[in-house]
Amino acid sequence: MSDWKPIATAPADAELQLSIYDEGEYHALVFPCRRDGSGWRDVSANRPMPLKPTHWRPWKREQK
């Protein structure tokens, strides 16, 4: 996870790829997310995401 950054450093108003820790493993989400005032949003679906991400990296447009 060398290119991943701690979630505490995630910028607001930027499309990011998030990583979550679930059942003993890290998983990268396959959709872009954005931090807003109340938490995280799935940018593609424009809906809140009740996640507790651990890491982030910039979303690359070609990932869509």
N, CA, C and O atoms as CSV, one atom per row, in Angstrom:
chain,resi,resn,atom,element,x,y,z
A,1,MET,N,N,0.836,-1.204,0.000
A,1,MET,CA,C,0.000,0.000,0.000
A,1,MET,C,C,0.870,1.253,0.000
A,1,MET,O,O,0.556,2.240,0.664
A,2,SER,N,N,1.947,1.200,-0.740
A,2,SER,CA,C,2.897,2.305,-0.704
A,2,SER,C,C,2.350,3.605,-1.283
A,2,SER,O,O,2.782,4.681,-0.868
A,3,ASP,N,N,1.414,3.542,-2.228
A,3,ASP,CA,C,0.878,4.781,-2.799
A,3,ASP,C,C,-0.370,5.272,-2.062
A,3,ASP,O,O,-0.923,6.313,-2.417
A,4,TRP,N,N,-0.810,4.548,-1.060
A,4,TRP,CA,C,-1.981,4.928,-0.271
A,4,TRP,C,C,-1.557,5.856,0.865
A,4,TRP,O,O,-0.463,5.730,1.415
A,5,LYS,N,N,-2.438,6.783,1.199
A,5,LYS,CA,C,-2.176,7.742,2.281
A,5,LYS,C,C,-3.187,7.523,3.406
A,5,LYS,O,O,-4.288,7.034,3.151
A,6,PRO,N,N,-2.836,7.876,4.646
A,6,PRO,CA,C,-3.766,7.713,5.770
A,6,PRO,C,C,-5.047,8.533,5.541
A,6,PRO,O,O,-4.992,9.650,5.027
A,7,ILE,N,N,-6.160,7.984,5.918
A,7,ILE,CA,C,-7.451,8.634,5.682
A,7,ILE,C,C,-7.541,10.001,6.361
A,7,ILE,O,O,-8.273,10.870,5.888
A,8,ALA,N,N,-6.828,10.204,7.436
A,8,ALA,CA,C,-6.861,11.491,8.141
A,8,ALA,C,C,-6.343,12.637,7.266
A,8,ALA,O,O,-6.627,13.803,7.540
A,9,THR,N,N,-5.590,12.311,6.222
A,9,THR,CA,C,-5.033,13.350,5.349
A,9,THR,C,C,-5.850,13.544,4.071
A,9,THR,O,O,-5.440,14.304,3.193
A,10,ALA,N,N,-6.987,12.878,3.950
A,10,ALA,CA,C,-7.796,12.949,2.718
A,10,ALA,C,C,-8.346,14.354,2.499
A,10,ALA,O,O,-8.927,14.946,3.408
A,11,PRO,N,N,-8.163,14.885,1.293
A,11,PRO,CA,C,-8.694,16.213,0.993
A,11,PRO,C,C,-10.209,16.171,0.777
A,11,PRO,O,O,-10.764,15.140,0.399
A,12,ALA,N,N,-10.853,17.283,1.016
A,12,ALA,CA,C,-12.281,17.407,0.720
A,12,ALA,C,C,-12.421,17.844,-0.732
A,12,ALA,O,O,-11.491,18.398,-1.319
A,13,ASP,N,N,-13.574,17.594,-1.293
A,13,ASP,CA,C,-13.894,18.038,-2.657
A,13,ASP,C,C,-12.928,17.534,-3.720
A,13,ASP,O,O,-12.575,18.267,-4.643
A,14,ALA,N,N,-12.503,16.288,-3.590
A,14,ALA,CA,C,-11.673,15.650,-4.606
A,14,ALA,C,C,-12.158,14.212,-4.771
A,14,ALA,O,O,-12.558,13.573,-3.798
A,15,GLU,N,N,-12.121,13.707,-5.997
A,15,GLU,CA,C,-12.487,12.311,-6.222
A,15,GLU,C,C,-11.325,11.430,-5.792
A,15,GLU,O,O,-10.192,11.597,-6.245
A,16,LEU,N,N,-11.632,10.488,-4.907
A,16,LEU,CA,C,-10.607,9.628,-4.323
A,16,LEU,C,C,-10.991,8.164,-4.440
A,16,LEU,O,O,-12.171,7.818,-4.493
A,17,GLN,N,N,-9.982,7.316,-4.480
A,17,GLN,CA,C,-10.226,5.891,-4.315
A,17,GLN,C,C,-9.975,5.598,-2.847
A,17,GLN,O,O,-8.950,5.993,-2.292
A,18,LEU,N,N,-10.906,4.911,-2.229
A,18,LEU,CA,C,-10.787,4.596,-0.813
A,18,LEU,C,C,-10.475,3.129,-0.606
A,18,LEU,O,O,-10.806,2.281,-1.434
A,19,SER,N,N,-9.838,2.852,0.502
A,19,SER,CA,C,-9.570,1.487,0.930
A,19,SER,C,C,-10.256,1.279,2.269
A,19,SER,O,O,-10.225,2.147,3.141
A,20,ILE,N,N,-10.873,0.119,2.418
A,20,ILE,CA,C,-11.500,-0.232,3.697
A,20,ILE,C,C,-10.865,-1.525,4.209
A,20,ILE,O,O,-10.289,-2.299,3.444
A,21,TYR,N,N,-10.981,-1.737,5.504
A,21,TYR,CA,C,-10.474,-2.951,6.125
A,21,TYR,C,C,-11.676,-3.771,6.560
A,21,TYR,O,O,-12.479,-3.319,7.376
A,22,ASP,N,N,-11.802,-4.977,6.018
A,22,ASP,CA,C,-12.963,-5.812,6.307
A,22,ASP,C,C,-12.530,-7.265,6.381
A,22,ASP,O,O,-11.838,-7.768,5.496
A,23,GLU,N,N,-12.939,-7.922,7.430
A,23,GLU,CA,C,-12.652,-9.344,7.633
A,23,GLU,C,C,-11.170,-9.676,7.479
A,23,GLU,O,O,-10.804,-10.671,6.854
A,24,GLY,N,N,-10.321,-8.818,8.064
A,24,GLY,CA,C,-8.890,-9.077,8.095
A,24,GLY,C,C,-8.129,-8.727,6.826
A,24,GLY,O,O,-6.948,-9.054,6.708
A,25,GLU,N,N,-8.791,-8.059,5.863
A,25,GLU,CA,C,-8.128,-7.700,4.614
A,25,GLU,C,C,-8.475,-6.276,4.208
A,25,GLU,O,O,-9.533,-5.751,4.555
A,26,TYR,N,N,-7.555,-5.662,3.461
A,26,TYR,CA,C,-7.814,-4.355,2.869
A,26,TYR,C,C,-8.449,-4.553,1.502
A,26,TYR,O,O,-8.059,-5.444,0.747
A,27,HIS,N,N,-9.428,-3.718,1.190
A,27,HIS,CA,C,-10.117,-3.773,-0.094
A,27,HIS,C,C,-10.199,-2.372,-0.672
A,27,HIS,O,O,-10.614,-1.439,0.014
A,28,ALA,N,N,-9.804,-2.219,-1.932
A,28,ALA,CA,C,-9.927,-0.938,-2.622
A,28,ALA,C,C,-11.314,-0.862,-3.253
A,28,ALA,O,O,-11.741,-1.794,-3.934
A,29,LEU,N,N,-12.013,0.241,-3.027
A,29,LEU,CA,C,-13.321,0.420,-3.633
A,29,LEU,C,C,-13.163,0.684,-5.127
A,29,LEU,O,O,-12.167,1.266,-5.557
A,30,VAL,N,N,-14.135,0.261,-5.909
A,30,VAL,CA,C,-14.030,0.349,-7.367
A,30,VAL,C,C,-14.823,1.515,-7.942
A,30,VAL,O,O,-15.108,1.546,-9.139
A,31,PHE,N,N,-15.174,2.463,-7.099
A,31,PHE,CA,C,-15.894,3.660,-7.535
A,31,PHE,C,C,-15.301,4.863,-6.811
A,31,PHE,O,O,-14.791,4.729,-5.698
A,32,PRO,N,N,-15.365,6.035,-7.435
A,32,PRO,CA,C,-14.788,7.219,-6.796
A,32,PRO,C,C,-15.658,7.722,-5.650
A,32,PRO,O,O,-16.885,7.651,-5.709
A,33,CYS,N,N,-15.012,8.224,-4.621
A,33,CYS,CA,C,-15.716,8.786,-3.463
A,33,CYS,C,C,-15.226,10.210,-3.222
A,33,CYS,O,O,-14.148,10.607,-3.662
A,34,ARG,N,N,-16.046,10.949,-2.519
A,34,ARG,CA,C,-15.718,12.337,-2.179
A,34,ARG,C,C,-16.142,12.569,-0.728
A,34,ARG,O,O,-17.214,12.136,-0.305
A,35,ARG,N,N,-15.297,13.250,0.012
A,35,ARG,CA,C,-15.615,13.583,1.397
A,35,ARG,C,C,-16.451,14.853,1.397
A,35,ARG,O,O,-16.109,15.838,0.744
A,36,ASP,N,N,-17.556,14.817,2.142
A,36,ASP,CA,C,-18.350,16.030,2.305
A,36,ASP,C,C,-18.493,16.310,3.796
A,36,ASP,O,O,-17.857,15.633,4.603
A,37,GLY,N,N,-19.285,17.259,4.174
A,37,GLY,CA,C,-19.399,17.659,5.570
A,37,GLY,C,C,-19.928,16.586,6.507
A,37,GLY,O,O,-19.695,16.649,7.714
A,38,SER,N,N,-20.636,15.605,5.968
A,38,SER,CA,C,-21.233,14.581,6.831
A,38,SER,C,C,-20.587,13.209,6.689
A,38,SER,O,O,-20.988,12.271,7.378
A,39,GLY,N,N,-19.607,13.070,5.822
A,39,GLY,CA,C,-18.952,11.776,5.645
A,39,GLY,C,C,-18.500,11.584,4.218
A,39,GLY,O,O,-17.940,12.499,3.612
A,40,TRP,N,N,-18.737,10.397,3.671
A,40,TRP,CA,C,-18.285,10.041,2.327
A,40,TRP,C,C,-19.467,9.815,1.407
A,40,TRP,O,O,-20.518,9.330,1.826
A,41,ARG,N,N,-19.276,10.181,0.124
A,41,ARG,CA,C,-20.295,9.982,-0.904
A,41,ARG,C,C,-19.704,9.190,-2.060
A,41,ARG,O,O,-18.549,9.379,-2.442
A,42,ASP,N,N,-20.517,8.304,-2.605
A,42,ASP,CA,C,-20.194,7.620,-3.852
A,42,ASP,C,C,-20.460,8.642,-4.961
A,42,ASP,O,O,-21.607,9.038,-5.166
A,43,VAL,N,N,-19.430,9.067,-5.669
A,43,VAL,CA,C,-19.571,10.107,-6.687
A,43,VAL,C,C,-20.443,9.620,-7.839
A,43,VAL,O,O,-21.290,10.372,-8.322
A,44,SER,N,N,-20.259,8.394,-8.287
A,44,SER,CA,C,-21.001,7.867,-9.432
A,44,SER,C,C,-22.497,7.796,-9.169
A,44,SER,O,O,-23.295,8.160,-10.032
A,45,ALA,N,N,-22.885,7.333,-7.990
A,45,ALA,CA,C,-24.303,7.172,-7.645
A,45,ALA,C,C,-24.860,8.376,-6.894
A,45,ALA,O,O,-26.068,8.465,-6.671
A,46,ASN,N,N,-23.995,9.294,-6.508
A,46,ASN,CA,C,-24.381,10.475,-5.721
A,46,ASN,C,C,-25.212,10.090,-4.499
A,46,ASN,O,O,-26.311,10.598,-4.276
A,47,ARG,N,N,-24.643,9.171,-3.719
A,47,ARG,CA,C,-25.329,8.755,-2.494
A,47,ARG,C,C,-24.325,8.643,-1.349
A,47,ARG,O,O,-23.140,8.395,-1.572
A,48,PRO,N,N,-24.807,8.829,-0.132
A,48,PRO,CA,C,-23.917,8.703,1.028
A,48,PRO,C,C,-23.393,7.270,1.165
A,48,PRO,O,O,-24.091,6.306,0.852
A,49,MET,N,N,-22.179,7.156,1.627
A,49,MET,CA,C,-21.572,5.852,1.853
A,49,MET,C,C,-21.216,5.732,3.337
A,49,MET,O,O,-20.339,6.446,3.822
A,50,PRO,N,N,-21.886,4.841,4.055
A,50,PRO,CA,C,-21.587,4.673,5.485
A,50,PRO,C,C,-20.332,3.821,5.685
A,50,PRO,O,O,-20.403,2.686,6.158
A,51,LEU,N,N,-19.196,4.386,5.319
A,51,LEU,CA,C,-17.924,3.665,5.356
A,51,LEU,C,C,-17.005,4.196,6.436
A,51,LEU,O,O,-17.147,5.321,6.916
A,52,LYS,N,N,-16.066,3.357,6.799
A,52,LYS,CA,C,-14.969,3.783,7.666
A,52,LYS,C,C,-13.680,3.445,6.924
A,52,LYS,O,O,-13.007,2.463,7.238
A,53,PRO,N,N,-13.347,4.273,5.937
A,53,PRO,CA,C,-12.138,3.982,5.156
A,53,PRO,C,C,-10.884,4.153,5.997
A,53,PRO,O,O,-10.864,4.875,6.994
A,54,THR,N,N,-9.839,3.461,5.557
A,54,THR,CA,C,-8.562,3.511,6.271
A,54,THR,C,C,-7.500,4.292,5.504
A,54,THR,O,O,-6.618,4.906,6.104
A,55,HIS,N,N,-7.589,4.266,4.162
A,55,HIS,CA,C,-6.582,4.903,3.320
A,55,HIS,C,C,-7.246,5.496,2.083
A,55,HIS,O,O,-8.396,5.191,1.766
A,56,TRP,N,N,-6.494,6.352,1.393
A,56,TRP,CA,C,-6.990,6.959,0.161
A,56,TRP,C,C,-5.842,7.174,-0.807
A,56,TRP,O,O,-4.672,7.184,-0.425
A,57,ARG,N,N,-6.207,7.345,-2.072
A,57,ARG,CA,C,-5.285,7.791,-3.116
A,57,ARG,C,C,-6.136,8.494,-4.178
A,57,ARG,O,O,-7.349,8.287,-4.235
A,58,PRO,N,N,-5.519,9.309,-5.004
A,58,PRO,CA,C,-6.303,10.006,-6.028
A,58,PRO,C,C,-7.007,9.007,-6.948
A,58,PRO,O,O,-6.451,7.963,-7.290
A,59,TRP,N,N,-8.219,9.339,-7.338
A,59,TRP,CA,C,-8.950,8.514,-8.292
A,59,TRP,C,C,-8.400,8.802,-9.680
A,59,TRP,O,O,-8.266,9.961,-10.072
A,60,LYS,N,N,-8.086,7.758,-10.415
A,60,LYS,CA,C,-7.596,7.923,-11.776
A,60,LYS,C,C,-8.767,7.764,-12.727
A,60,LYS,O,O,-9.477,6.760,-12.675
A,61,ARG,N,N,-8.972,8.729,-13.582
A,61,ARG,CA,C,-10.120,8.740,-14.500
A,61,ARG,C,C,-10.261,7.442,-15.285
A,61,ARG,O,O,-11.382,6.997,-15.535
A,62,GLU,N,N,-9.149,6.824,-15.678
A,62,GLU,CA,C,-9.247,5.601,-16.461
A,62,GLU,C,C,-9.759,4.406,-15.663
A,62,GLU,O,O,-10.043,3.354,-16.235
A,63,GLN,N,N,-9.880,4.564,-14.327
A,63,GLN,CA,C,-10.428,3.495,-13.498
A,63,GLN,C,C,-11.918,3.317,-13.726
A,63,GLN,O,O,-12.451,2.232,-13.495
A,64,LYS,N,N,-12.598,4.357,-14.174
A,64,LYS,CA,C,-14.050,4.283,-14.395
A,64,LYS,C,C,-14.293,3.361,-15.544
A,64,LYS,O,O,-15.443,3.136,-15.922
